[in-house]
Amino acid sequence: MSGAGESVLLRTAGRAAHITLNRPKALNALDHGMVRRIGEALTAWEHDPAVETVVITGAGERGLCAGGDIRAIHDDARDGDGSASAAFWRDEYRLNARIARYPKPYVAVMDGIVMGGGVGV
């Protein structure tokens, strides 16, 4: 299992791999690092015969995911040239498409708030 201070926790239990979005104070909003980490985990599990299904949940009691981290996008627009936001959106949309085509059952526990990119994951 990943460390408790990380924004995406990964673990396996039996034949299931588990992803936990771990930013409960931010309603588990996705940042670019989270998108990349989920993609890396899906790559590792895709051809792992010990993993038969993937389950994604959100930490805390309020919901799975509020979507993209709008604060980070705002900061990039204010202080940067927008390229970080463009890279995030590109990779986030690619992740959504990948999840839709994933060859193993993928279960999203959408309990509570689920908006924007949260629907994609």
All heavy atoms as an XYZ file, in Angstrom:
893
protein
N       0.843     -1.192      0.000
C       0.000      0.000      0.000
C       0.879      1.243      0.000
O       1.953      1.262      0.541
C      -0.910     -0.016      1.225
C      -1.782      1.203      1.312
S      -3.245      0.824      2.252
C      -3.984      2.407      2.276
N       0.388      2.285     -0.578
C       1.103      3.550     -0.627
C       1.025      4.244      0.725
O       0.196      3.919      1.559
C       0.468      4.444     -1.695
O       0.432      3.773     -2.928
N       1.870      5.242      0.918
C       1.889      5.990      2.164
C       0.670      6.876      2.342
O       0.097      7.377      1.386
N       0.283      7.101      3.589
C      -0.927      7.857      3.906
C      -0.853      9.316      3.451
O      -1.876      9.946      3.251
C      -1.220      7.775      5.396
N       0.343      9.880      3.278
C       0.483     11.263      2.857
C       0.352     11.467      1.361
O       0.396     12.585      0.887
N       0.176     10.404      0.613
C       0.092     10.495     -0.839
C      -1.335     10.797     -1.288
O      -2.294     10.425     -0.632
C       0.582      9.197     -1.469
C       2.049      8.934     -1.194
C       2.553      7.670     -1.845
O       2.032      7.307     -2.913
O       3.463      7.058     -1.278
N      -1.456     11.427     -2.446
C      -2.773     11.807     -2.941
C      -3.502     10.675     -3.661
O      -4.700     10.777     -3.906
C      -2.664     13.029     -3.849
O      -1.785     12.762     -4.919
N      -2.791      9.606     -3.997
C      -3.415      8.405     -4.568
C      -2.822      7.204     -3.832
O      -1.615      6.990     -3.848
C      -3.144      8.262     -6.083
C      -3.712      6.950     -6.617
C      -3.729      9.441     -6.855
N      -3.690      6.442     -3.188
C      -3.262      5.243     -2.474
C      -3.590      4.024     -3.326
O      -4.683      3.934     -3.898
C      -3.981      5.138     -1.121
C      -3.842      6.348     -0.196
C      -4.669      6.135      1.073
C      -2.389      6.615      0.129
N      -2.651      3.096     -3.401
C      -2.817      1.888     -4.207
C      -2.623      0.672     -3.320
O      -1.718      0.649     -2.494
C      -1.786      1.861     -5.340
C      -1.741      3.082     -6.256
C      -0.561      2.980     -7.202
C      -3.049      3.237     -7.020
N      -3.474     -0.335     -3.526
C      -3.300     -1.582     -2.797
C      -4.040     -2.689     -3.540
O      -4.882     -2.416     -4.397
C      -3.817     -1.488     -1.362
C      -5.322     -1.347     -1.247
C      -5.775     -1.204      0.200
N      -7.199     -0.960      0.286
C      -8.137     -1.900      0.324
N      -7.805     -3.169      0.300
N      -9.412     -1.588      0.384
N      -3.691     -3.912     -3.228
C      -4.451     -5.054     -3.741
C      -4.974     -5.844     -2.557
O      -4.347     -5.890     -1.499
C      -3.596     -5.959     -4.651
O      -2.447     -6.380     -3.930
C      -3.178     -5.231     -5.921
N      -6.121     -6.429     -2.753
C      -6.743     -7.287     -1.748
C      -7.439     -8.406     -2.502
O      -8.348     -8.152     -3.290
C      -7.741     -6.513     -0.891
N      -6.972     -9.617     -2.303
C      -7.517    -10.727     -3.079
C      -7.229    -10.506     -4.544
O      -6.101    -10.210     -4.941
N      -8.252    -10.585     -5.372
C      -8.088    -10.443     -6.828
C      -8.408     -9.021     -7.307
O      -8.472     -8.768     -8.501
C      -8.995    -11.439     -7.544
C      -8.864    -12.892     -7.078
C      -7.643    -13.590     -7.542
N      -7.737    -13.889     -8.959
C      -6.705    -14.252     -9.689
N      -5.528    -14.387     -9.141
N      -6.830    -14.501    -10.966
N      -8.631     -8.104     -6.366
C      -8.987     -6.725     -6.722
C      -7.840     -5.766     -6.411
O      -7.173     -5.886     -5.383
C     -10.234     -6.289     -5.967
N      -7.642     -4.827     -7.320
C      -6.719     -3.719     -7.097
C      -7.561     -2.510     -6.709
O      -8.640     -2.285     -7.267
C      -5.916     -3.437     -8.358
N      -7.074     -1.746     -5.742
C      -7.835     -0.609     -5.224
C      -7.048      0.688     -5.400
O      -5.872      0.756     -5.062
C      -8.143     -0.802     -3.735
C      -9.041     -1.961     -3.466
N     -10.396     -1.827     -3.336
C      -8.771     -3.277     -3.315
C     -10.931     -3.018     -3.104
N      -9.959     -3.914     -3.097
N      -7.757      1.691     -5.897
C      -7.245      3.055     -5.998
C      -8.085      3.897     -5.048
O      -9.313      3.864     -5.123
C      -7.402      3.621     -7.427
C      -6.675      2.762     -8.452
C      -6.956      5.080     -7.483
C      -7.029      3.095     -9.896
N      -7.437      4.648     -4.171
C      -8.151      5.582     -3.311
C      -7.614      6.977     -3.571
O      -6.419      7.237     -3.398
C      -7.975      5.238     -1.814
O      -8.431      3.902     -1.580
C      -8.762      6.203     -0.934
N      -8.496      7.868     -4.026
C      -8.128      9.271     -4.177
C      -8.060      9.840     -2.768
O      -9.025      9.751     -2.016
C      -9.161     10.007     -5.030
C      -9.407      9.406     -6.415
C     -10.482     10.199     -7.146
C      -8.131      9.349     -7.219
N      -6.929     10.427     -2.396
C      -6.667     10.765     -1.000
C      -6.402     12.257     -0.786
O      -5.366     12.642     -0.273
C      -5.483      9.927     -0.493
C      -5.310     10.019      1.002
O      -6.285     10.131      1.743
N      -4.075      9.958      1.454
N      -7.369     13.061     -1.200
C      -7.330     14.500     -0.913
C      -8.696     14.919     -0.387
O      -9.396     15.736     -0.998
C      -6.993     15.299     -2.171
C      -5.607     15.071     -2.717
C      -5.320     15.947     -3.911
N      -5.275     17.349     -3.521
C      -5.528     18.356     -4.352
N      -5.843     18.145     -5.606
N      -5.466     19.598     -3.935
N      -9.121     14.362      0.739
C     -10.494     14.608      1.199
C     -10.816     16.075      1.462
O     -11.957     16.497      1.244
C     -10.612     13.762      2.462
C      -9.216     13.502      2.910
C      -8.384     13.496      1.660
N      -9.860     16.883      1.903
C     -10.132     18.301      2.162
C     -10.437     19.055      0.873
O     -11.115     20.074      0.892
C      -8.961     18.951      2.890
C      -8.831     18.465      4.316
C      -7.686     19.137      5.018
C      -7.571     18.592      6.435
N      -6.416     19.149      7.141
N      -9.932     18.547     -0.257
C     -10.181     19.151     -1.570
C     -11.211     18.344     -2.350
O     -11.250     18.417     -3.580
C      -8.875     19.246     -2.349
N     -12.045     17.585     -1.650
C     -13.033     16.706     -2.294
C     -12.372     15.795     -3.316
O     -12.926     15.494     -4.358
C     -14.153     17.507     -2.946
C     -15.152     18.137     -1.986
C     -16.044     19.128     -2.705
C     -15.998     17.060     -1.320
N     -11.128     15.377     -3.025
C     -10.365     14.463     -3.865
C     -10.178     14.969     -5.291
O     -10.091     14.191     -6.244
C     -11.004     13.064     -3.853
C     -11.065     12.498     -2.455
O     -10.074     12.511     -1.735
N     -12.228     12.039     -2.039
N     -10.087     16.305     -5.432
C      -9.877     16.913     -6.745
C      -8.577     16.388     -7.351
O      -7.573     16.210     -6.673
C      -9.829     18.435     -6.622
N      -8.621     16.162     -8.655
C      -7.485     15.584     -9.377
C      -6.453     16.643     -9.747
O      -6.798     17.696    -10.288
C      -7.963     14.931    -10.672
C      -8.908     13.751    -10.549
C      -9.509     13.428    -11.908
C      -8.203     12.558     -9.957
N      -5.195     16.326     -9.490
C      -4.111     17.126    -10.036
C      -3.340     16.248    -11.029
O      -3.637     15.058    -11.186
C      -3.209     17.711     -8.942
C      -2.480     16.671     -8.105
O      -2.218     15.544     -8.593
O      -2.147     16.989     -6.948
N      -2.382     16.841    -11.699
C      -1.685     16.116    -12.766
C      -0.951     14.888    -12.243
O      -0.966     13.822    -12.867
C      -0.727     17.064    -13.486
C      -0.406     16.618    -14.872
N       0.398     17.345    -15.699
C      -0.764     15.527    -15.603
C       0.511     16.727    -16.862
N      -0.179     15.624    -16.828
N      -0.327     15.009    -11.080
C       0.367     13.861    -10.493
C      -0.569     12.702    -10.213
O      -0.208     11.534    -10.411
N      -1.777     13.009     -9.772
C      -2.759     11.953     -9.499
C      -3.153     11.236    -10.783
O      -3.255     10.004    -10.814
C      -3.991     12.546     -8.815
C      -3.722     13.071     -7.417
S      -5.103     14.022     -6.751
C      -6.279     12.704     -6.380
N      -3.385     12.004    -11.843
C      -3.754     11.420    -13.138
C      -2.648     10.480    -13.618
O      -2.915      9.352    -14.055
C      -4.046     12.535    -14.166
C      -4.141     11.980    -15.578
C      -5.315     13.282    -13.785
N      -1.401     10.930    -13.511
C      -0.274     10.088    -13.944
C      -0.166      8.830    -13.087
O       0.067      7.736    -13.617
C       1.024     10.891    -13.911
C       1.135     11.898    -15.038
C       2.521     12.510    -15.122
N       2.855     13.245    -13.928
C       2.889     14.567    -13.833
N       2.606     15.304    -14.889
N       3.214     15.152    -12.712
N      -0.340      8.966    -11.786
C      -0.228      7.801    -10.883
C      -1.317      6.768    -11.168
O      -1.053      5.573    -11.170
C      -0.275      8.261     -9.437
C      -0.042      7.151     -8.439
C       0.546      7.721     -7.161
N       0.516      6.791     -6.073
C       1.429      5.843     -5.863
N       2.442      5.712     -6.692
N       1.336      5.030     -4.835
N      -2.536      7.221    -11.410
C      -3.622      6.289    -11.752
C      -3.284      5.574    -13.051
O      -3.444      4.356    -13.161
C      -4.971      7.030    -11.854
C      -5.395      7.558    -10.473
C      -6.045      6.112    -12.435
C      -6.527      8.571    -10.530
N      -2.803      6.309    -14.042
C      -2.422      5.699    -15.321
C      -1.331      4.659    -15.156
O      -1.394      3.581    -15.761
N      -0.333      4.962    -14.343
C       0.750      4.000    -14.094
C       0.219      2.736    -13.422
O       0.623      1.628    -13.772
C       1.827      4.647    -13.223
C       2.615      5.728    -13.918
C       3.421      6.608    -12.965
O       3.391      6.357    -11.734
O       4.073      7.547    -13.456
N      -0.686      2.904    -12.466
C      -1.262      1.743    -11.781
C      -2.066      0.888    -12.758
O      -1.953     -0.345    -12.753
C      -2.147      2.198    -10.616
N      -2.855      1.531    -13.607
C      -3.642      0.771    -14.581
C      -2.738     -0.005    -15.528
O      -3.044     -1.144    -15.895
C      -4.578      1.698    -15.351
C      -5.707      2.321    -14.541
C      -6.533      3.270    -15.406
C      -6.584      1.265    -13.890
N      -1.620      0.592    -15.914
C      -0.662     -0.108    -16.773
C      -0.125     -1.343    -16.070
O      -0.071     -2.434    -16.646
C       0.501      0.837    -17.161
O      -0.035      1.906    -17.948
C       1.571      0.100    -17.956
N       0.261     -1.198    -14.826
C       0.815     -2.327    -14.068
C      -0.211     -3.443    -13.888
O       0.128     -4.636    -13.990
C       1.314     -1.857    -12.705
N      -1.451     -3.084    -13.633
C      -2.476     -4.093    -13.354
C      -3.088     -4.714    -14.608
O      -3.643     -5.807    -14.559
C      -3.587     -3.479    -12.506
C      -3.147     -3.077    -11.131
C      -2.162     -3.657    -10.379
C      -3.657     -2.003    -10.350
N      -2.051     -3.014     -9.173
C      -2.954     -1.991     -9.129
C      -4.659     -1.050    -10.557
C      -3.221     -1.070     -8.114
C      -4.918     -0.129     -9.547
C      -4.203     -0.151     -8.351
N      -2.978     -4.026    -15.736
C      -3.629     -4.493    -16.964
C      -3.195     -5.906    -17.349
O      -4.021     -6.717    -17.768
C      -3.334     -3.524    -18.106
C      -4.074     -3.861    -19.381
C      -3.962     -2.759    -20.419
O      -3.339     -1.715    -20.155
O      -4.508     -2.965    -21.513
N      -1.929     -6.214    -17.212
C      -1.416     -7.520    -17.618
C      -1.025     -8.398    -16.430
O      -0.350     -9.407    -16.618
C      -0.231     -7.339    -18.573
C      -0.604     -6.574    -19.810
N      -1.436     -7.089    -20.782
C      -0.306     -5.316    -20.201
C      -1.614     -6.181    -21.734
N      -0.937     -5.096    -21.398
N      -1.453     -8.013    -15.240
C      -1.164     -8.774    -14.032
C      -2.281     -9.797    -13.822
O      -3.418     -9.425    -13.518
C      -1.074     -7.828    -12.830
C      -0.697     -8.537    -11.542
O      -0.789     -9.784    -11.478
O      -0.328     -7.838    -10.583
N      -1.994    -11.089    -13.980
C      -3.051    -12.092    -13.843
C      -3.617    -12.179    -12.426
O      -4.725    -12.709    -12.239
C      -2.356    -13.392    -14.247
C      -0.904    -13.137    -14.076
C      -0.696    -11.661    -14.300
N      -2.921    -11.648    -11.442
C      -3.429    -11.673    -10.070
C      -4.526    -10.633     -9.844
O      -5.262    -10.708     -8.865
C      -2.282    -11.451     -9.080
N      -4.642     -9.664    -10.753
C      -5.649     -8.610    -10.634
C      -6.758     -8.878    -11.643
O      -6.519     -8.921    -12.841
C      -5.024     -7.214    -10.879
C      -6.100     -6.143    -10.937
C      -3.989     -6.900     -9.810
N      -7.969     -9.066    -11.125
C      -9.120     -9.322    -11.998
C     -10.034     -8.118    -12.155
O     -10.801     -8.052    -13.116
C      -9.932    -10.504    -11.467
C      -9.201    -11.822    -11.603
C     -10.025    -13.007    -11.144
O     -11.163    -12.815    -10.663
O      -9.523    -14.137    -11.266
N      -9.986     -7.186    -11.215
C     -10.834     -5.999    -11.283
C     -10.137     -4.843    -10.581
O      -9.262     -5.051     -9.751
C     -12.222     -6.265    -10.659
O     -13.090     -5.192    -10.955
C     -12.140     -6.464     -9.166
N     -10.552     -3.633    -10.924
C     -10.021     -2.423    -10.305
C     -11.191     -1.669     -9.682
O     -12.248     -1.520    -10.297
C      -9.303     -1.529    -11.348
C      -8.858     -0.211    -10.726
C      -8.128     -2.273    -11.971
N     -10.986     -1.184     -8.452
C     -12.014     -0.435     -7.730
C     -11.419      0.909     -7.328
O     -10.334      0.961     -6.740
C     -12.476     -1.196     -6.465
C     -13.536     -0.400     -5.710
C     -12.989     -2.583     -6.819
N     -12.123      2.003     -7.640
C     -11.666      3.332     -7.235
C     -12.670      3.939     -6.266
O     -13.881      3.856     -6.473
C     -11.424      4.259     -8.457
C     -10.781      5.574     -8.013
C     -12.687      4.472     -9.256
C     -10.228      6.415     -9.152
N     -12.134      4.514     -5.179
C     -12.947      5.183     -4.167
C     -12.282      6.512     -3.807
O     -11.132      6.760     -4.154
C     -13.079      4.327     -2.892
O     -11.767      4.052     -2.386
C     -13.812      3.017     -3.165
N     -13.011      7.319     -3.067
C     -12.474      8.581     -2.582
C     -12.369      8.559     -1.070
O     -13.256      8.045     -0.395
N     -11.286      9.119     -0.552
C     -11.104      9.210      0.895
C     -12.083     10.230      1.471
O     -12.514     11.159      0.787
C      -9.666      9.609      1.220
N     -12.424     10.050      2.724
C     -13.332     10.971      3.392
C     -14.777     10.582      3.178
O     -15.093      9.591      2.515
N     -15.644     11.398      3.703
C     -17.077     11.090      3.695
C     -17.864     11.876      2.649
O     -19.058     11.655      2.509
C     -17.663     11.411      5.083
C     -17.015     10.646      6.220
C     -17.255      9.142      6.131
O     -18.370      8.747      5.739
O     -16.312      8.392      6.426
N     -17.198     12.789      1.917
C     -17.968     13.715      1.098
C     -18.147     13.306     -0.353
O     -19.061     13.794     -1.011
C     -17.348     15.102      1.179
C     -17.405     15.600      2.608
C     -16.768     16.926      2.887
N     -16.180     17.588      1.759
C     -15.524     18.727      1.834
N     -15.381     19.324      2.967
N     -14.993     19.272      0.768
N     -17.306     12.430     -0.884
C     -17.520     12.032     -2.256
C     -16.301     11.421     -2.906
O     -15.209     11.397     -2.341
N     -16.503     10.926     -4.121
C     -15.416     10.311     -4.887
C     -14.431     11.364     -5.370
O     -13.239     11.296     -5.087
C     -15.976      9.530     -6.087
C     -14.942      8.991     -7.073
C     -14.040      7.959     -6.411
C     -15.620      8.405     -8.305
N     -14.934     12.369     -6.114
C     -14.007     13.321     -6.736
C     -14.778     14.530     -7.261
O     -15.769     14.372     -7.968
C     -13.270     12.640     -7.888
S     -12.096     13.687     -8.744
N     -14.275     15.720     -6.946
C     -14.900     16.963     -7.404
C     -14.411     17.390     -8.786
O     -14.741     18.461     -9.247
C     -14.638     18.078     -6.398
N     -13.610     16.550     -9.443
C     -13.104     16.886    -10.773
C     -11.683     17.402    -10.711
O     -10.945     17.116     -9.772
N     -11.306     18.175    -11.710
C      -9.958     18.727    -11.770
C      -9.729     19.771    -10.688
O     -10.657     20.436    -10.240
N      -8.490     19.906    -10.279
C      -8.106     20.873     -9.248
C      -8.130     22.276     -9.854
O      -7.159     22.736    -10.454
C      -6.723     20.533     -8.703
C      -6.317     21.401     -7.526
O      -6.917     22.493     -7.342
O      -5.411     20.997     -6.789
N      -9.252     22.946     -9.707
C      -9.468     24.254    -10.317
C      -8.497     25.294     -9.769
O      -8.067     26.192    -10.488
C     -10.937     24.705    -10.126
C     -11.880     23.696    -10.774
C     -11.171     26.094    -10.672
C     -11.633     23.447    -12.247
N      -8.113     25.160     -8.510
C      -7.155     26.116     -7.930
C      -5.822     26.049     -8.677
O      -5.238     27.075     -9.013
C      -6.949     25.840     -6.447
C      -5.955     26.821     -5.823
C      -5.942     26.730     -4.331
N      -7.244     27.181     -3.863
C      -7.711     26.942     -2.647
N      -7.009     26.265     -1.788
N      -8.893     27.387     -2.295
N      -5.344     24.837     -8.954
C      -4.076     24.693     -9.680
C      -4.194     25.250    -11.097
O      -3.259     25.881    -11.599
C      -3.654     23.224     -9.718
N      -5.332     25.043    -11.720
C      -5.549     25.557    -13.075
C      -5.580     27.088    -13.055
O      -4.973     27.752    -13.895
C      -6.832     24.951    -13.672
C      -6.609     23.441    -13.877
C      -7.236     25.649    -14.964
C      -7.863     22.658    -14.079
N      -6.249     27.647    -12.067
C      -6.294     29.106    -11.913
C      -4.893     29.666    -11.703
O      -4.504     30.664    -12.328
C      -7.202     29.481    -10.742
C      -7.151     30.932    -10.400
N      -6.302     31.440     -9.443
C      -7.824     31.987    -10.914
C      -6.460     32.747     -9.363
N      -7.380     33.109    -10.249
N      -4.125     29.022    -10.827
C      -2.764     29.488    -10.552
C      -1.897     29.438    -11.807
O      -1.091     30.340    -12.047
C      -2.126     28.661     -9.433
C      -2.769     28.920     -8.083
O      -3.573     29.881     -7.947
O      -2.488     28.135     -7.141
N      -2.062     28.377    -12.611
C      -1.293     28.268    -13.852
C      -1.688     29.378    -14.825
O      -0.828     29.971    -15.478
C      -1.516     26.893    -14.488
C      -0.738     26.719    -15.778
O       0.471     27.030    -15.800
O      -1.347     26.263    -16.772
N      -2.969     29.692    -14.895
C      -3.429     30.757    -15.786
C      -2.921     32.122    -15.312
O      -2.543     32.967    -16.125
C      -4.945     30.763    -15.863
N      -2.883     32.322    -13.994
C      -2.451     33.603    -13.432
C      -0.936     33.768    -13.484
O      -0.434     34.827    -13.842
C      -2.939     33.708    -11.982
C      -2.612     35.047    -11.319
C      -2.911     35.046     -9.841
N      -2.029     34.064     -9.212
C      -2.382     33.258     -8.213
N      -3.594     33.320     -7.721
N      -1.525     32.402     -7.696
N      -0.199     32.715    -13.127
C       1.247     32.827    -12.944
C       2.079     32.181    -14.046
O       3.278     32.437    -14.132
C       1.661     32.197    -11.608
C       0.948     32.830    -10.424
O       0.606     34.025    -10.502
O       0.713     32.115     -9.425
N       1.470     31.331    -14.849
C       2.213     30.605    -15.874
C       1.732     30.970    -17.257
O       1.086     31.994    -17.460
N       2.022     30.080    -18.180
C       1.612     30.324    -19.564
C       0.462     29.416    -19.996
O       0.100     29.383    -21.162
C       2.798     30.146    -20.506
C       3.361     28.725    -20.492
O       2.823     27.850    -19.770
O       4.346     28.491    -21.209
N      -0.102     28.668    -19.035
C      -1.222     27.780    -19.351
C      -0.803     26.408    -19.827
O      -1.645     25.533    -20.012
N       0.492     26.194    -20.027
C       0.935     24.902    -20.559
C       0.740     23.771    -19.551
O       0.445     22.645    -19.959
C       2.392     24.976    -21.016
O       3.241     25.277    -19.924
N       0.880     24.058    -18.269
C       0.659     23.013    -17.260
C      -0.798     22.573    -17.264
O      -1.102     21.383    -17.165
C       1.084     23.500    -15.877
N      -1.708     23.517    -17.390
C      -3.135     23.181    -17.447
C      -3.461     22.384    -18.700
O      -4.213     21.402    -18.647
C      -3.986     24.451    -17.411
O      -3.812     25.124    -16.190
N      -2.900     22.787    -19.826
C      -3.134     22.062    -21.080
C      -2.638     20.627    -20.972
O      -3.315     19.695    -21.419
C      -2.465     22.782    -22.245
N      -1.472     20.435    -20.354
C      -0.929     19.083    -20.181
C      -1.818     18.258    -19.256
O      -2.059     17.072    -19.503
C       0.494     19.149    -19.644
N      -2.317     18.885    -18.187
C      -3.230     18.184    -17.279
C      -4.468     17.718    -18.027
O      -4.851     16.557    -17.948
C      -3.631     19.082    -16.097
C      -4.820     18.538    -15.340
C      -4.659     17.489    -14.444
C      -6.087     19.042    -15.553
C      -5.747     16.966    -13.764
C      -7.184     18.534    -14.875
C      -7.017     17.487    -13.977
N      -5.132     18.642    -18.731
C      -6.370     18.283    -19.435
C      -6.122     17.196    -20.476
O      -6.923     16.265    -20.600
C      -7.010     19.508    -20.091
C      -7.566     20.486    -19.108
C      -7.207     21.787    -18.972
C      -8.568     20.253    -18.114
N      -7.918     22.360    -17.950
C      -8.764     21.445    -17.410
C      -9.313     19.132    -17.743
C      -9.670     21.564    -16.363
C     -10.217     19.237    -16.690
C     -10.396     20.440    -16.017
N      -5.014     17.290    -21.206
C      -4.684     16.261    -22.200
C      -4.586     14.887    -21.533
O      -5.217     13.923    -21.967
C      -3.366     16.611    -22.897
C      -2.940     15.581    -23.941
C      -1.486     15.759    -24.385
N      -0.603     15.519    -23.240
C       0.332     16.374    -22.815
N       0.520     17.525    -23.416
N       1.079     16.076    -21.780
N      -3.815     14.799    -20.464
C      -3.598     13.514    -19.801
C      -4.847     13.024    -19.075
O      -5.116     11.831    -19.033
C      -2.412     13.603    -18.849
C      -1.093     13.754    -19.584
O      -1.056     13.517    -20.810
O      -0.095     14.115    -18.930
N      -5.621     13.954    -18.535
C      -6.850     13.562    -17.837
C      -7.863     12.985    -18.823
O      -8.486     11.960    -18.565
C      -7.420     14.772    -17.078
C      -8.467     14.384    -16.036
C      -9.881     14.534    -16.538
O     -10.103     15.282    -17.505
O     -10.775     13.901    -15.952
N      -8.024     13.603    -19.975
C      -8.951     13.084    -20.987
C      -8.466     11.743    -21.542
O      -9.274     10.841    -21.792
C      -9.162     14.087    -22.122
C     -10.013     15.267    -21.726
C      -9.670     16.556    -22.125
C     -11.161     15.125    -20.950
C     -10.443     17.650    -21.765
C     -11.931     16.202    -20.582
C     -11.574     17.460    -20.982
O     -12.333     18.537    -20.633
N      -7.166     11.601    -21.725
C      -6.625     10.310    -22.173
C      -6.887      9.226    -21.128
O      -7.204      8.085    -21.483
C      -5.130     10.424    -22.450
C      -4.813     11.157    -23.719
C      -3.322     11.253    -23.949
N      -3.051     11.931    -25.206
C      -1.892     12.426    -25.538
N      -0.854     12.324    -24.716
N      -1.726     13.030    -26.690
N      -6.742      9.580    -19.843
C      -7.034      8.609    -18.780
C      -8.502      8.204    -18.824
O      -8.827      7.014    -18.718
C      -6.682      9.187    -17.413
C      -7.018      8.290    -16.217
C      -6.200      7.000    -16.250
C      -6.788      9.044    -14.911
N      -9.401      9.167    -19.002
C     -10.833      8.844    -19.080
C     -11.113      7.873    -20.223
O     -11.859      6.900    -20.047
C     -11.663     10.119    -19.286
C     -11.613     11.039    -18.095
O     -11.235     10.664    -16.992
N     -11.974     12.282    -18.319
N     -10.520      8.121    -21.378
C     -10.719      7.238    -22.525
C     -10.142      5.855    -22.240
O     -10.742      4.841    -22.602
C     -10.076      7.843    -23.781
N      -9.007      5.826    -21.585
C      -8.382      4.542    -21.258
C      -9.259      3.735    -20.304
O      -9.418      2.521    -20.461
C      -7.020      4.788    -20.640
C      -6.320      3.498    -20.303
C      -4.927      3.741    -19.876
N      -4.274      2.456    -19.704
C      -3.183      2.301    -19.026
N      -2.589      3.341    -18.471
N      -2.652      1.124    -18.904
N      -9.814      4.406    -19.306
C     -10.696      3.727    -18.356
C     -11.896      3.143    -19.093
O     -12.303      2.008    -18.833
C     -11.127      4.683    -17.232
C      -9.930      4.986    -16.320
C     -12.292      4.107    -16.430
C     -10.151      6.145    -15.356
N     -12.446      3.880    -20.026
C     -13.606      3.403    -20.785
C     -13.275      2.146    -21.588
O     -14.151      1.303    -21.805
C     -14.113      4.501    -21.725
N     -12.016      1.995    -22.002
C     -11.603      0.834    -22.804
C     -10.847     -0.214    -21.980
O     -10.361     -1.196    -22.547
C     -10.687      1.295    -23.942
C     -11.332      2.177    -24.962
C     -10.389      2.482    -26.122
N      -9.064      2.904    -25.715
C      -8.655      4.161    -25.571
N      -9.491      5.141    -25.809
N      -7.422      4.446    -25.203
N     -10.734     -0.024    -20.676
C      -9.907     -0.912    -19.857
C     -10.393     -2.352    -19.990
O     -11.599     -2.611    -19.933
C      -9.934     -0.452    -18.391
C      -8.759     -0.941    -17.596
C      -7.466     -0.520    -17.891
C      -8.927     -1.841    -16.557
C      -6.378     -0.971    -17.165
C      -7.850     -2.296    -15.819
C      -6.573     -1.851    -16.133
O      -5.496     -2.306    -15.411
N      -9.481     -3.304    -20.164
C      -9.885     -4.683    -20.460
C     -10.400     -5.477    -19.253
O     -10.884     -6.590    -19.427
C      -8.601     -5.306    -21.009
C      -7.505     -4.539    -20.360
C      -8.024     -3.133    -20.251
N     -10.295     -4.915    -18.065
C     -10.785     -5.602    -16.869
C     -11.913     -4.775    -16.273
O     -11.985     -3.559    -16.495
C      -9.652     -5.763    -15.844
C      -8.525     -6.648    -16.348
C      -7.425     -6.807    -15.320
C      -6.317     -7.705    -15.885
N      -5.276     -7.978    -14.895
N     -12.804     -5.406    -15.518
C     -13.863     -4.625    -14.873
C     -13.266     -3.502    -14.022
O     -12.291     -3.702    -13.296
C     -14.584     -5.656    -14.005
C     -14.315     -6.974    -14.669
C     -12.918     -6.844    -15.225
N     -13.853     -2.322    -14.139
C     -13.406     -1.121    -13.439
C     -14.626     -0.569    -12.722
O     -15.607     -0.198    -13.360
C     -12.854     -0.123    -14.447
C     -12.304      1.154    -13.847
C     -10.939      1.301    -13.600
C     -13.141      2.219    -13.535
C     -10.421      2.466    -13.077
C     -12.629      3.388    -12.994
C     -11.273      3.502    -12.764
O     -10.777      4.668    -12.235
N     -14.566     -0.541    -11.401
C     -15.704     -0.135    -10.584
C     -15.374      1.181     -9.888
O     -14.393      1.266     -9.147
C     -16.036     -1.206     -9.519
C     -17.205     -0.764     -8.656
C     -16.308     -2.550    -10.179
N     -16.186      2.203    -10.138
C     -16.030      3.494     -9.464
C     -17.146      3.607     -8.425
O     -18.324      3.573     -8.778
C     -16.109      4.634    -10.460
N     -16.776      3.735     -7.172
C     -17.755      3.875     -6.099
C     -18.084      5.371     -5.997
O     -17.351      6.136     -5.389
C     -17.221      3.309     -4.766
C     -18.268      3.470     -3.674
C     -16.827      1.854     -4.936
N     -19.174      5.754     -6.646
C     -19.574      7.164     -6.739
C     -20.572      7.484     -5.634
O     -21.756      7.690     -5.882
C     -20.157      7.458     -8.115
C     -19.156      7.335     -9.218
S     -19.910      7.839    -10.783
C     -18.510      7.711    -11.861
N     -20.066      7.539     -4.419
C     -20.891      7.842     -3.255
C     -20.609      9.280     -2.843
O     -19.479      9.622     -2.518
C     -20.529      6.861     -2.137
C     -21.423      7.015     -0.915
O     -22.554      7.530     -1.076
O     -20.988      6.630      0.172
N     -21.605     10.139     -2.887
C     -21.409     11.531     -2.540
C     -21.128     12.370     -3.777
O     -21.625     12.089     -4.863
N     -20.309     13.394     -3.609
C     -20.034     14.353     -4.676
C     -19.160     13.730     -5.772
O     -18.122     13.165     -5.481
C     -19.353     15.613     -4.102
C     -20.318     16.312     -3.144
C     -18.891     16.556     -5.214
C     -19.694     17.418     -2.334
N     -19.626     13.854     -7.007
C     -18.864     13.411     -8.181
C     -19.168     14.417     -9.283
O     -20.296     14.521     -9.742
C     -19.275     11.992     -8.643
C     -18.401     11.541     -9.801
C     -19.217     10.994     -7.502
N     -18.131     15.169     -9.683
C     -18.324     16.219    -10.700
C     -17.181     16.177    -11.703
O     -16.097     15.679    -11.405
C     -18.342     17.597    -10.037
C     -19.434     17.790     -9.009
S     -19.504     19.478     -8.334
C     -17.949     19.604     -7.465
N     -17.422     16.740    -12.865
C     -16.374     16.930    -13.871
C     -15.541     15.696    -14.104
O     -16.052     14.620    -14.404
N     -14.227     15.830    -13.940
C     -13.298     14.735    -14.153
C     -13.530     13.567    -13.207
O     -13.076     12.469    -13.465
N     -14.235     13.800    -12.110
C     -14.587     12.709    -11.201
C     -15.483     11.688    -11.876
O     -15.412     10.495    -11.608
N     -16.340     12.177    -12.780
C     -17.203     11.263    -13.538
C     -16.352     10.415    -14.467
O     -16.617      9.227    -14.667
C     -18.273     12.048    -14.322
C     -19.104     11.126    -15.197
C     -19.176     12.835    -13.363
N     -15.279     10.983    -15.001
C     -14.392     10.265    -15.904
C     -13.646      9.138    -15.235
O     -13.410      8.096    -15.843
N     -13.241      9.363    -13.985
C     -12.516      8.294    -13.291
C     -13.474      7.354    -12.609
O     -13.157      6.262    -12.251
C     -11.465      8.818    -12.285
C     -10.396      9.629    -12.995
C     -12.073      9.603    -11.149
